[in-house]
Structure formats: structure tokens, C-alpha cells
Amino acid sequence: MLVVMALLLPRTAAAKVSLTYELNFDQQYYLHTWNELAVTVKNTEGPDWQGTVEVEQGSRYIKEIFVAEGSAVTVPFYLPPRDLLQPFFQDHDNILKIQLKDNKQRAVSKPTTVRFNEGGEINLLLGVLAANPDKFNRLAHLTPGSLPADSKVIPLKNRHFNHQMFMDNFALIIVNDGETLRLTPEQQENLEQWVSNGGLLVIGGGRGWQKNLAALPDSLLPYTPTGTVETESLSLLTDQVKLVNGKGNRFLLTTGQADPAKGQTLLEAAEGPLLISGNHGRGQVIYSTLNLEDPPFDNTLNFEAFWGYLVNLNSERLAQITERRAHWELAELLSYLARSNTDQAFLSPGRLFTGLLFYILLVGPISYLILKRRQKWEWSWFIIPALALLFSGAIYAAGSSGRQTELTHYQVNVLDLIPGNRAAALESYGGLFIPRRGNLSLNATGPALAAGKGATLTAGTPGETAIELTNPPLWSIQRLYARNTIALDGPIDLSVSAGGPKVEITVANNSGLDLFKSYARLGDEWFNTGPLAAGQEKTIPLDQGGHLDLFPILEHYQKHHGGPRHYPGYGLDGFPSNGLLWLGFNDDQQPFQLEGEVKTVPLNILSLNCGLAQFKLASTFDLPPGWLIPQLVGFGGDSQYLNVDHYWPGNPGYERHFSGQGWVDLQFNFPPGIDYEKGTYQLDLSHIGGEGQLAIEAFNHQQQEWQEVADFRPGSGYQQGKFILTDLDRLIAEDRLRIRVSYNGELWLMINQILSVQGGQLK
């Protein structure tokens, strides 16, 4: 009867679902930045479908999804940079898998496999929000060498603003038509945070000023627009940008008011201001009173002149995205921090060898002599297994009793501080010590989280992720990596008095954290600035430099946690090499927390990189070699940049290696207030290595062209590699000097000893 009823009842058709995916903007898994995998699930026929999308890349990432009949839903996943996989997670599998499962965890599709290759070029992604974004494709074809890497224009979509860390892929964002996209308050907050982290935001005015005003946070605007005015001409008050006025063109300018506390006018015409800029954290916002799609920018010459000026003005900021901190040394530092509790003295190789030797003697010669004396050879069937069990149990008991029993989260947290701001970009390298068998469930908060193999990350409420570890190996260290933005009580303020008889650094700790160690690096040398309590300010003479040694820092943990007995590293490389770098160390703040009964052992590294703007120069001063370290802001021609992350112990990333035929552009930033008509400014190229003749040029800002400085053959002699710069009033604009080195073959640049100043004076 049941069989007949089952045949007669109407059958419910199963939903037919399928998936497609989009990986970033070009189906490439990025090396240095967070990746977006957008999975689209289509329910072509059948009832509504509910299930999960699973992505496996090292760990598993799971999100629940509901797809109504006949519709499609896109679910975004945010995956860590590829250069984390091997040095930190020790994962050598370059495969990403996607699978759909129903609400009973049954697979409804075959796994979709995505393979990605080793290596990878660094591209500058330029995000454009405009009525016709194709007009901005010309940005990728500006004057060769004006951008530090190959660029690509990306038409922005709503989902591109959903994730703070993914937005770091963009070096530049242009908002010219806010009506094409409505940002939620959370997305506006992400955009503001992106600017604070160092992004460059350009906003268009003109006919779109009201739309853009409504689309953006008020706090970002350096200019308060109030209306528009129409004019028939644009008469620029500077020669740095030359615009061609087409016949019959009429220009619509946004009128308004600039707040001197928030911004300054960069470009001005007789008819009114054209460009107003304002700093926001590490980044900058530039407001154009002209619509960026209207005249005069419909003319190719005007477009290239205008954007070439903007790019050159922000070349150092745009170049920062091409150099990322290396992960390998911080991963090594975490390993040594975790060993502070897991290494045991009584399990040292010497003691294990002694115990093993005693066991061999007991099982072998001693047992033989005893059994021979008693003539009880049959007892060996009992004695040998019993001794093996006894010694195995004793060693296991010794190991387990000496190890900690608490679930412990070891952290090496790097907090990148923003000068004059209490915000900090957090990068957390974590190791979870497993003291017992069984499954483990924890929760973590924050916008970006990744884990190693064996972990499952399930997205919950916004900003919260459940971490599942299925019976992880006993006494293992499970790796976690997180990114976030946090706020301290206040900023770390730095200033340097230089140029007189002595050099001093003043540090004011307003962060609210007690720092048990701190160091400053100026040029090639590190200086110990000592412990610094919360609220403390002190001035330290920089008279005895050296290298950064992490052993005293790890000794701090040895007092409390039985820390490592040695550390083979030489310091921390991969941090910014130009300007003044200051590092502070703290051990009682928990910037990344796991919910549950977890003990936390943090090593917090506060990092603050300041340009020479913080330098207080004497009326007459010297800037020795090693202080004016340039930023690589562009390279071009038929050339290849061979070592973006080429660091070794003791070298904070000063070497640059190129191959082919092309040029390299280096930008030097000077402290403000210098009289460039006085003093001797010397280029020292004797540390450059390469093949053939090198051509050295400097950019003449008045004539907007390159000016020859010298020809130089590497290895021709110490004195032959030194050149005095002249016409500095033409070569230095807004305290910036740009030098180009043209080569053919191989080129090795040691950029830390190139430029020095003797007898400089303030205005």
C-alpha cells in the first residue's frame, strides 16, 4: 500500500542550481593583497533553494545562501594574499575549490577547481565611478614611467566597496558621477578608511557636484561646494599644467568654500580654483571644480596634461602600493614566541639521548645478564614489552606534564600608525596552541580573517566569523591571520632636531599603551629610544647607532613565559625604508581577540613611518648620506623589476635590481622651508652597479621636461661617481626632487647613499 501511495502522490522536483565565479578583476589570484572571489549561484528551475557555498583555499570558507526559483544570487568571499600561503600557512597547494551543498550538507555540484600560478606582476588598479568610465582608460597610457607599475582602469561596482582590505587593491579612486552608484553607510565608511590607509581619492565637480556631494562622507571633502558658474575660458595661473581652450567650449566650475584647516588650492585659474587637496590620514582627497568627463578634458592633450600633473604630484603615494611588507620574518618571529612555552628543558636532545641510552642498556646487556644468572630466558617475552611500555609512558608523561594545559593564542601584531592620528592598521600573525584532543569552536571579529589547513571559517553576523578545528593534532600550533583597523587613545608624535651640533628625537606616547622597548631608524642605523610609558614624552640623542636586535625583546617574554633560549634573526626587515621609522613594543594589549577561554600572549609592534617633514632643521644644516632615501616612483621601457621583496638580514630593502633596457625614477622628499639656492647638493652614484653607460637626468618642473645631469659608467671609480646638482630652484618643486637613471643591461641600485646636503640653509 505504501508503495502504491508513493507512486500516486505528486513528486516535488529538486532545484537545479549551478555556479559561476569571478576572481578579482582578471581571474588572477593576487600576490600581495586580499582577493575577492564572487560566486554566483543560479536556480534555473525547481523550487527555492537553500544551502551553502564552500570555498577551499588552505582552510574552508563557508557562507549560507538562499536562491529563489528562477533567480541568481552572488556571494563574495575574501581570501588572503597569495604570499601568505607558503611562508606563514606553509601551504604549497596553488588550487582553489568551490562547491555547493544543500541544507543537509549533501554536495549538489562537482567541485569547481581554480588553479593559479606562482609569481605575479604588480599592477596599479585605478577605480573609476563615472557615467562613461571608458573615457578614463587613457589613464593607463600616460607618459611612460609616470606610474610605478602597469596600470589598469576598473569600472567600480557596488560590491567593490564592501570590504576594507580588498579596497587596498586600488591605488586611485575617481568619483565623477555619484548617481551611478549609491553607497551604503558601511561602504562610505570603508571608502573613508581606504583613504586614511593611504588611498588617493579624486572627486569631480561641475554638473555632477550635487550627486557626488550626496554620495560621499562630508568628512572627506576639502572643499564645500555651493553651486556652479559658467565661463568661456580657463586662464591658468601656473605653467605646470598647460590646457588648450577649444573654440566654442564653455566650462562649468563648482563654486564653494575651501576650509584652510582641511585643504589647500593646488591649481587655480583666473576664473576660480580648479583643484583643492586635503590630507586624510595617510591618504589625500583632491576635489576638481570641473567635471572630469566634460571639456576641457575631452581633449587628449588636456587630459594627459591634467592627469600627468596629478599623478606626478602623488607619485610617492601611488608607489607605496607596489611595495609590501614581507611575511616570512614575522612568521619566524611568531614561531619563536610560541616556543617560549612549548620548548621544555628536560626534553632537550642531550637528556633524550641519555634516557634512550639507559633504555638500550636495560633492555640489552642488563636484562641479558640478569636472565642468564637466573636461567629464566622465557621471562624475556614479558620483560622487554613491559620495559618498552614503561619507558614510552614515562616519556609521554614527562612531555605532557611539562607543557601548558591552556588553549593559548600567541600573536605578533603589527600596528601601522598614521602620523597625527590615533587610527592604526592592524596586521595580526597568530598561532593557536592546542593542549588537548577534540574539536574546537571559537569566534572572531573583524573584517578579514584567514586560517591554515584543517580549519573551517563560517561567516555569521556582519564582522563575525566562527572558527571550527576538527580534532587538530595535539600540541600543534594552528595558524591564524587577521587584518583590521583599530583606534588607540591617541597618536605617537615624533619630531627630530637636526643640522646642529647634535641630532635628537622627541617621542610623545599618547597611545595609551606602555611600551617596554622602542627603537628609531634613521638612514642605515637603529637607535635605542628605550621604554616609554603611556603619556610619557622624552628626548633622546641619536649618537650611538647600530642594528635592531630582537633577542632583548624576546628575553622580556622569557622572564614571564620561559621564552626561547636564542633567536637567529637579525631584526625586522621589509618595513618602510625612507624617512624616519620608529618601532615600539608592547605585551599587554590584545588588539585581536578570540571569544572563549583562550589565553593570549601578544607581542605588539607599533610602527610609525614619518617623512622628513617632522625634521626641525637648524638655520644652517647638513643632511648626511643615508638620510634622504628616495622612493621608487616609476620605471619603464623594456625593463623588468627583479626584486620587489628582496630583503636579507640587516638590509631594510635598500637594493633595487633591474634588467633590460629602460629607466628608473627616484623621488627625494626634503624637509620644508629650505632655501635651495644655498648649500651643496651632491649625487653619489659610486654605489650603483650595472653594465655599460648610465644616463642621469633630473626633472625640470619649470620647463616640464627632463634635464641631463651626467653620464656615468659603473665601476669607473669612487670620485668619478660624484656629481653636484645645480639649478635646484628649477629641479625641486614642493620639496620634491625626481631623478631618472637610464640603463641598458643590468642595474643594481643601492638607494640609501645617493644624495647628501652640505651647508644647507633655511629661508
C-alpha positions in Angstrom: 0.0 0.0 0.0 2.8 2.5 0.9 4.5 1.8 -2.4 1.3 2.5 -4.3 0.7 5.7 -2.4 4.2 6.9 -3.1 3.7 6.3 -6.8 0.4 8.2 -6.8 1.4 11.2 -4.8 2.8 14.2 -6.8 6.6 14.3 -6.8 8.5 17.5 -5.7 11.1 18.5 -8.4 14.5 19.2 -7.0 16.0 22.6 -7.7 18.7 22.7 -10.4 21.4 25.0 -9.3 24.7 25.9 -10.9 27.6 28.2 -10.2 29.9 30.6 -11.9 32.7 32.7 -10.4 34.7 35.8 -10.9 38.1 36.1 -9.3 39.2 39.7 -8.8 39.1 41.7 -12.0 41.1 39.4 -14.2 40.7 35.9 -12.9 44.1 36.1 -11.2 44.9 35.4 -7.5 46.8 38.4 -6.3 50.2 38.1 -4.6 50.2 40.9 -2.1 46.6 42.0 -1.5 43.3 40.5 -0.4 41.3 38.7 -3.2 37.6 38.8 -4.0 36.0 35.6 -5.2 32.4 36.4 -6.3 30.4 33.1 -6.6 27.1 33.4 -8.5 24.5 30.7 -7.9 21.7 30.3 -10.4 18.5 28.4 -9.7 17.3 27.8 -13.3 14.3 25.6 -12.4 12.6 24.0 -9.5 11.6 25.3 -6.0 13.5 27.8 -3.9 16.9 26.5 -2.9 18.8 26.9 0.4 22.3 25.7 1.1 25.9 26.7 1.5 28.7 27.8 -0.8 32.1 26.3 0.3 35.4 27.6 -0.9 38.6 25.7 0.0 41.9 27.6 -0.2 44.0 26.2 2.6 41.1 26.4 5.1 37.4 26.2 4.2 35.3 29.3 3.9 31.5 28.7 4.2 28.6 31.1 3.6 24.9 30.3 3.7 22.8 31.2 0.7 19.1 31.3 -0.4 18.2 31.4 -4.1 14.6 31.8 -5.1 13.2 29.9 -8.1 14.4 31.4 -11.4 16.8 33.9 -9.8 20.5 34.2 -9.1 22.5 35.3 -6.1 26.1 36.4 -5.8 28.1 35.7 -2.7 31.5 37.3 -2.2 34.4 35.6 -0.4 37.6 37.5 0.6 40.7 35.4 0.5 44.2 36.3 1.9 47.2 37.3 -0.3 49.0 34.5 -2.0 52.3 35.4 -0.5 50.9 34.3 2.9 50.3 30.7 1.8 53.8 29.4 1.9 55.8 31.5 4.4 53.0 31.7 7.0 50.5 28.9 6.4 53.1 26.5 4.9 50.6 25.6 2.2 52.2 24.8 -1.2 48.9 23.9 -3.0 48.0 26.5 -5.6 44.5 25.3 -6.0 41.2 26.9 -5.1 38.0 24.7 -5.0 34.3 25.8 -5.0 31.4 23.6 -4.2 27.6 23.9 -3.5 25.9 21.9 -0.7 22.3 21.7 0.3 20.9 22.3 3.8 21.7 18.7 4.7 25.3 19.1 3.7 25.0 17.0 0.5 27.0 18.0 -2.5 24.8 19.2 -5.3 27.7 20.0 -7.7 31.1 18.7 -8.6 33.9 20.8 -7.1 35.0 23.7 -9.4 38.8 23.8 -9.4 40.7 27.1 -10.0 44.4 26.8 -10.4 46.8 29.8 -10.1 50.5 30.2 -10.9 53.5 31.2 -8.9 54.8 34.7 -9.2 52.7 37.5 -10.4 53.1 41.1 -11.6 52.1 44.1 -9.5 49.5 46.3 -11.2 48.1 49.6 -10.2 44.3 49.4 -10.2 42.6 52.7 -10.9 38.9 52.5 -9.8 36.5 54.8 -11.7 32.9 55.7 -10.8 31.7 57.7 -13.8 28.9 57.9 -16.3 31.3 56.7 -19.0 34.3 55.0 -17.3 35.8 54.0 -20.7 36.9 57.7 -21.1 39.4 57.1 -18.3 41.1 54.2 -20.0 43.6 56.7 -21.2 45.0 56.8 -17.6 46.7 53.5 -18.4 48.6 55.2 -21.2 50.0 58.3 -19.7 53.6 59.3 -20.3 55.7 56.1 -19.8 57.3 56.0 -16.4 54.8 58.3 -14.8 53.3 55.4 -12.9 55.4 52.9 -10.8 53.8 49.8 -12.4 51.5 48.7 -15.1 48.0 50.2 -14.6 44.5 49.1 -15.3 41.3 51.0 -15.1 38.4 49.2 -13.3 34.8 50.4 -13.6 33.6 50.3 -10.0 30.6 48.2 -8.8 28.8 48.4 -5.5 30.4 45.2 -4.1 33.9 46.7 -4.6 33.2 48.9 -1.5 32.1 46.0 0.7 35.5 45.1 2.2 38.2 47.3 3.6 41.1 45.1 2.8 40.0 44.3 -0.7 39.8 48.1 -1.4 43.6 48.3 -0.7 44.0 46.9 -4.3 43.1 50.3 -5.6 45.9 53.0 -5.8 43.5 55.6 -7.0 39.7 56.0 -7.0 37.9 58.6 -9.1 34.3 59.6 -8.2 32.9 61.7 -11.0 29.2 60.6 -11.2 27.9 59.6 -7.8 24.4 58.8 -9.2 25.7 55.7 -10.9 26.2 54.0 -7.6 24.6 54.6 -4.1 27.0 53.7 -1.3 25.6 52.4 2.0 26.8 54.0 5.2 29.1 50.9 5.7 30.5 51.3 2.2 31.1 55.0 2.8 32.9 54.1 6.0 35.1 51.6 4.1 35.9 54.3 1.5 36.9 56.8 4.2 39.1 54.1 5.8 40.7 53.3 2.5 41.7 57.0 2.1 43.1 57.0 5.7 45.2 54.0 4.9 46.9 55.9 2.1 44.5 56.0 -0.9 44.2 58.8 -3.3 40.6 59.9 -4.0 39.8 62.4 -6.8 36.3 63.9 -6.9 34.8 65.6 -9.9 32.5 68.7 -9.6 30.9 70.7 -12.4 27.5 69.4 -13.4 27.8 66.4 -11.1 28.7 68.2 -7.9 25.4 67.6 -6.1 25.3 63.9 -6.9 28.9 63.4 -5.7 28.2 65.5 -2.6 25.4 63.1 -1.7 27.4 60.0 -2.4 30.4 60.8 -0.2 31.0 61.4 3.5 31.2 65.1 4.4 34.4 64.4 6.4 36.3 63.6 3.2 35.6 66.8 1.3 38.4 69.5 1.5 36.0 71.9 -0.3 32.4 72.8 0.4 30.6 73.2 -3.0 27.6 75.6 -3.1 26.8 76.0 -6.8 28.2 76.4 -10.3 29.3 79.2 -12.6 29.8 79.0 -16.3 32.8 80.6 -18.1 34.1 80.7 -21.7 37.8 80.3 -20.9 40.3 79.0 -18.4 43.4 81.1 -17.7 45.7 79.0 -15.5 47.9 80.9 -13.0 50.8 78.3 -13.4 52.9 76.9 -16.2 53.0 73.4 -14.6 49.8 72.5 -16.5 49.0 73.7 -20.0 45.4 73.4 -21.2 44.2 74.0 -24.7 41.0 76.0 -24.9 38.9 74.7 -27.7 36.7 77.0 -29.7 33.2 77.3 -28.6 33.8 75.4 -25.3 32.1 76.5 -22.2 33.3 75.4 -18.8 31.1 74.8 -15.7 33.0 75.3 -12.4 31.8 74.5 -9.0 31.8 77.4 -6.6 32.2 77.0 -2.9 34.4 77.5 0.0 37.8 75.9 0.9 38.5 75.2 4.6 42.1 76.2 5.2 42.3 73.7 8.1 41.3 70.8 5.7 42.8 71.7 2.3 44.8 73.9 0.1 44.4 75.1 -3.5 46.7 73.1 -5.9 45.7 74.5 -9.3 44.0 77.8 -9.9 42.7 79.8 -12.9 41.7 83.4 -13.1 38.1 82.2 -13.2 38.4 80.4 -9.9 40.1 77.4 -8.1 40.4 74.2 -10.2 42.0 71.7 -7.7 41.7 71.6 -3.9 43.5 69.0 -1.9 43.2 67.8 1.7 45.1 65.2 3.7 43.1 62.5 5.4 45.2 60.1 7.5 47.9 58.8 5.2 45.8 59.5 2.1 44.7 62.5 0.2 41.4 63.8 -1.3 41.5 66.1 -4.3 38.4 68.0 -5.4 38.1 69.2 -9.0 35.7 72.0 -9.6 35.5 70.8 -13.2 33.6 67.7 -14.2 36.3 65.2 -15.2 34.3 63.9 -18.3 33.5 67.4 -19.7 35.5 70.0 -21.5 38.4 70.7 -21.4 39.2 67.0 -20.7 37.6 65.7 -23.8 40.8 67.0 -25.5 43.5 64.3 -25.3 46.3 66.9 -24.7 44.3 68.5 -21.8 43.5 65.1 -20.3 47.2 64.0 -20.3 48.4 67.3 -19.0 45.9 67.4 -16.2 46.3 63.8 -15.1 50.1 63.8 -15.6 50.3 66.7 -13.2 48.1 64.9 -10.6 50.0 61.6 -10.9 53.4 63.3 -10.6 52.1 65.2 -7.6 51.2 61.9 -5.9 53.9 59.7 -7.3 55.2 58.7 -3.9 51.8 57.8 -2.6 50.9 55.7 -5.7 54.3 53.9 -5.4 53.6 52.7 -1.9 51.1 50.1 -3.1 53.9 48.4 -5.1 56.0 47.5 -2.0 54.5 45.3 0.7 55.9 44.0 3.9 57.4 40.6 3.7 55.7 37.9 5.8 58.5 35.4 6.3 60.3 37.1 9.1 57.2 37.9 11.1 56.1 34.3 10.7 59.5 33.2 12.1 59.2 35.6 15.0 55.8 34.1 15.8 57.3 30.6 15.9 59.9 31.7 18.4 57.4 33.4 20.5 55.2 30.3 20.6 58.2 28.1 21.5 58.6 30.2 24.7 56.1 27.9 26.4 56.3 24.7 24.3 60.0 24.0 24.4 61.0 22.1 27.5 64.5 21.8 29.0 64.1 18.2 30.2 63.2 17.2 26.6 66.5 18.6 25.3 68.5 16.3 22.8 71.1 15.6 25.5 68.6 14.3 28.1 66.7 12.3 25.5 69.9 10.7 24.3 70.8 9.8 28.0 67.4 8.3 28.6 67.5 6.3 25.3 71.0 5.0 26.1 69.8 3.9 29.6 66.8 2.1 27.9 69.1 0.3 25.5 71.4 -0.8 28.3 68.5 -2.0 30.4 66.8 -3.9 27.6 70.0 -5.3 26.2 73.1 -6.2 28.4 71.5 -5.7 31.8 68.4 -7.8 31.0 70.7 -10.5 29.4 73.0 -10.7 32.5 70.0 -11.0 34.9 68.2 -13.6 32.8 71.4 -15.6 32.3 72.2 -15.6 36.0 68.7 -16.8 36.9 68.3 -19.1 33.8 64.9 -17.6 33.1 65.2 -16.9 29.4 61.4 -17.2 28.9 60.9 -14.1 31.0 62.2 -12.0 28.1 58.8 -12.4 26.4 57.4 -10.3 29.3 60.3 -8.1 30.4 61.1 -6.5 27.0 57.5 -5.4 26.2 57.0 -4.2 29.8 60.1 -2.1 29.7 59.1 -0.6 26.3 55.6 0.3 27.7 57.1 1.7 30.9 59.6 4.0 29.1 57.1 5.1 26.5 54.6 6.1 29.2 57.3 7.9 31.2 58.4 10.0 28.2 54.8 10.8 27.3 54.0 11.8 30.9 57.1 13.9 31.2 56.3 15.7 27.9 52.6 16.3 28.8 53.2 17.4 32.4 55.8 19.9 31.3 53.6 21.5 28.7 51.0 24.1 29.3 47.4 22.9 29.5 45.7 26.2 28.5 44.5 27.0 25.0 46.9 29.8 24.1 46.8 32.3 21.3 50.3 33.6 20.5 50.2 36.9 18.5 52.7 39.0 16.7 50.6 42.2 15.9 51.9 45.0 13.7 50.1 48.2 14.2 50.8 50.7 11.4 50.2 54.1 12.9 49.1 57.2 11.0 51.0 60.3 11.8 49.0 62.7 14.0 46.1 60.2 14.1 45.0 57.6 16.7 43.9 55.1 14.0 46.1 52.0 13.4 46.0 49.4 10.6 46.3 46.0 12.4 48.1 43.0 10.8 47.9 40.0 13.2 50.0 36.8 12.9 48.6 34.3 15.3 49.4 30.8 16.4 46.8 28.8 18.5 48.5 26.2 20.8 46.4 23.0 21.1 46.8 21.4 24.5 44.2 18.6 24.3 42.4 16.4 21.9 38.9 17.0 20.5 37.1 19.5 18.3 37.4 23.2 18.9 35.0 26.1 18.2 35.8 29.8 18.6 34.5 33.1 17.3 36.5 36.0 16.0 35.5 39.6 15.0 37.0 41.7 12.3 36.7 42.3 8.5 39.5 39.9 7.4 40.4 36.5 8.7 42.3 33.6 7.3 43.4 30.2 8.7 45.6 27.2 7.7 44.6 23.8 6.5 42.1 21.9 8.7 40.2 25.0 9.8 36.7 25.9 8.7 35.6 29.6 8.7 31.9 30.2 8.7 30.5 33.7 8.1 28.0 34.8 10.8 26.7 38.2 11.7 28.5 41.0 9.9 32.1 41.2 11.1 31.9 37.9 13.0 33.4 34.5 11.9 33.1 31.1 13.5 36.3 29.1 13.6 36.0 25.3 13.6 39.0 23.0 14.1 38.2 19.3 13.8 40.4 17.3 16.2 43.6 19.3 15.4 47.0 17.5 16.3 47.9 17.5 19.9 50.5 20.2 20.9 50.3 21.7 17.4 50.3 25.4 16.5 47.3 26.3 14.3 48.0 29.5 12.3 45.6 32.4 12.0 46.0 35.7 10.2 43.8 38.8 10.6 43.5 42.4 9.3 41.5 45.2 10.9 41.6 48.9 11.7 41.6 49.8 15.4 41.8 53.0 17.4 44.3 53.9 20.1 43.9 56.5 22.8 45.9 59.0 20.8 48.9 59.3 18.3 52.6 58.7 18.7 54.1 62.1 18.0 57.7 62.3 16.6 60.0 65.2 15.8 63.7 65.3 15.0 66.1 68.2 15.7 68.9 68.0 13.1 71.5 70.0 11.4 73.1 71.5 14.6 75.9 70.0 16.7 73.7 67.0 17.7 70.7 65.1 16.5 67.8 64.5 18.9 64.5 62.7 18.5 61.5 63.6 20.7 58.8 60.9 21.2 55.4 61.6 22.9 53.5 58.4 23.7 49.8 59.3 23.6 48.7 55.8 22.5 47.6 54.7 26.0 50.0 51.7 25.8 53.0 51.1 28.0 56.0 50.2 25.7 58.7 48.1 27.2 61.1 48.8 24.3 61.3 51.2 21.4 63.7 51.9 18.6 64.1 54.5 15.8 65.8 54.0 12.4 67.3 56.9 10.5 69.1 56.0 7.4 71.1 52.8 7.9 71.2 52.9 11.6 68.9 51.9 14.5 68.8 53.9 17.8 67.5 52.6 21.1 64.9 55.0 22.4 64.2 52.8 25.4 60.9 52.0 27.3 58.1 54.6 27.0 55.2 54.6 29.4 51.7 55.7 28.4 51.6 59.5 28.4 55.4 59.9 28.6 57.4 62.2 26.4 61.2 62.1 26.2 64.1 63.4 24.1 66.8 61.0 23.1 70.2 61.9 21.4 70.8 59.9 18.3 74.6 59.4 18.8 75.1 55.7 19.0 73.6 53.7 16.2 73.6 50.1 15.4 71.3 47.2 14.3 68.0 46.2 15.7 68.4 43.0 17.8 65.2 41.2 18.7 66.8 39.0 21.4 66.3 41.5 24.2 62.6 41.8 23.2 62.1 38.0 23.3 64.0 38.0 26.7 61.2 40.1 28.0 58.9 37.1 27.4 61.5 34.7 28.8 61.1 36.3 32.3 57.3 35.6 32.3 56.8 32.7 29.9 60.0 30.7 29.8 61.0 32.3 26.4 63.3 30.9 23.7 66.9 30.5 24.5 68.1 32.0 21.3 66.7 33.9 18.2 68.7 33.6 15.0 67.1 36.6 13.3 68.8 40.0 12.9 65.9 42.4 13.1 62.8 43.3 11.2 63.1 44.0 7.5 60.5 44.9 5.0 59.3 48.0 6.9 59.4 51.4 5.1 63.0 52.3 4.4 62.6 56.0 3.6 62.3 58.8 6.2 62.2 58.1 9.9 60.9 54.7 11.1 60.0 54.2 14.8 59.0 50.9 16.4 57.5 50.5 19.9 56.9 47.1 21.6 54.0 46.3 24.0 52.9 43.0 25.6 49.6 43.7 27.4 47.2 44.9 24.7 45.0 42.3 22.8 44.1 44.0 19.5 42.8 40.7 18.0 40.8 38.5 20.3 39.1 35.1 20.1 35.9 34.6 22.0 36.2 31.7 24.5 38.5 30.5 27.2 41.7 31.4 25.4 44.9 32.7 27.0 46.6 35.4 24.9 50.3 36.1 24.7 50.7 39.2 22.4 53.8 40.8 21.0 52.6 44.2 19.6 54.8 46.2 17.3 53.8 49.8 16.8 55.2 51.1 13.5 55.3 54.8 12.6 57.0 55.9 9.4 57.5 59.7 9.0 58.9 61.7 6.2 61.4 64.4 6.8 58.6 66.9 7.3 59.0 66.1 11.1 62.6 67.4 11.0 63.4 70.7 12.7 66.5 71.9 10.9 68.9 74.4 12.2 69.4 77.6 10.2 72.5 76.0 8.7 72.4 72.2 8.4 73.9 69.1 6.8 72.0 66.1 5.7 74.5 63.2 5.5 74.3 60.2 3.1 71.6 57.8 4.2 69.0 60.3 5.4 67.5 61.3 2.1 66.3 57.8 1.0 64.2 58.1 -2.2 61.0 56.3 -3.1 60.9 54.4 -6.4 58.1 56.1 -8.2 58.3 54.8 -11.7 60.2 52.7 -14.2 59.6 51.9 -17.8 61.0 50.8 -21.2 61.8 47.2 -22.0 62.8 46.5 -18.4 61.9 44.1 -15.6 61.9 44.9 -11.8 63.5 41.8 -10.4 63.3 42.2 -6.6 60.2 44.0 -5.2 60.6 41.9 -1.9 64.3 41.4 -2.0 65.4 41.6 1.6 68.0 39.9 3.7 69.0 40.2 7.4 70.4 43.7 8.1 69.3 45.2 4.8 66.0 47.1 5.1 65.1 46.9 1.4 67.7 49.3 0.0 68.7 47.4 -3.0 66.8 47.6 -6.3 67.6 45.3 -9.2 66.5 45.8 -12.8 67.2 44.0 -16.1 66.7 45.0 -19.7 66.7 48.5 -21.3 64.8 51.3 -19.7 64.8 53.8 -16.8 64.1 54.1 -13.1 62.7 57.2 -11.5 63.6 58.0 -7.9 61.9 60.8 -5.8 63.6 62.6 -2.9 61.5 64.5 -0.4 63.1 67.3 1.6 62.1 68.9 4.8 60.1 72.1 4.3 61.5 75.6 4.4 64.8 75.1 2.7 66.5 77.7 0.6 67.6 75.6 -2.4 69.8 78.4 -3.8 72.3 77.8 -1.0 74.3 74.8 0.0 75.9 71.9 -1.9 73.6 69.0 -3.1 75.7 66.1 -4.2 74.7 62.9 -6.0 76.9 59.9 -5.1 76.5 57.2 -7.7 79.6 55.2 -6.8 77.4 52.5 -5.1 75.5 51.8 -8.4 76.4 48.6 -10.2 75.5 47.8 -13.7 76.5 47.3 -17.3 77.5 50.0 -19.9 76.9 53.7 -19.7 74.2 55.1 -17.4 72.4 58.4 -18.2 71.4 60.5 -15.2 68.6 63.1 -15.6 66.6 65.4 -13.3 63.1 66.6 -13.9 62.9 70.4 -14.6 59.5 71.4 -13.2 59.6 74.9 -14.7 60.1 73.6 -18.3 58.2 70.3 -17.6 61.0 68.2 -19.2 64.0 66.1 -18.2 67.4 67.8 -17.9 70.6 65.9 -18.3 72.8 65.7 -15.2 75.6 63.4 -16.1 76.8 60.2 -17.9 78.3 57.6 -15.7 79.9 54.2 -16.1 79.6 51.9 -13.0 82.9 50.9 -11.5 84.8 53.8 -13.0 86.0 55.0 -9.6 84.8 56.5 -6.4 85.4 60.2 -7.3 84.1 59.8 -10.8 80.7 58.8 -9.4 80.0 62.1 -7.6 78.1 65.0 -9.2 77.0 68.4 -7.9 73.4 69.4 -8.7 72.8 72.9 -10.0 69.6 74.9 -10.9 67.8 73.4 -7.9 65.2 76.2 -8.0 64.1 74.6 -11.3 64.6 71.0 -10.3 62.9 70.9 -6.9 59.2 71.7 -6.6 57.2 71.4 -3.4 60.3 70.0 -1.7 60.5 67.1 -4.2 63.4 66.1 -6.5 62.9 63.5 -9.2 66.0 61.7 -10.6 65.9 59.3 -13.6 68.6 56.6 -14.2 68.6 55.2 -17.8 70.3 51.9 -18.4 70.8 49.0 -20.9 71.5 45.6 -19.4 71.7 45.0 -15.6 71.3 47.7 -13.0 71.8 47.5 -9.2 70.7 50.5 -7.1 71.7 50.9 -3.5 69.4 53.8 -2.9 70.4 54.6 0.7 73.7 56.5 -0.1 72.8 58.5 -3.2 72.1 62.1 -2.1 73.6 64.4 0.6 73.5 68.1 1.5 76.3 70.2 2.9 75.9 73.7 4.2 72.2 73.9 3.5 70.2 76.9 4.8 66.6 77.7 5.7 64.7 80.5 4.0 
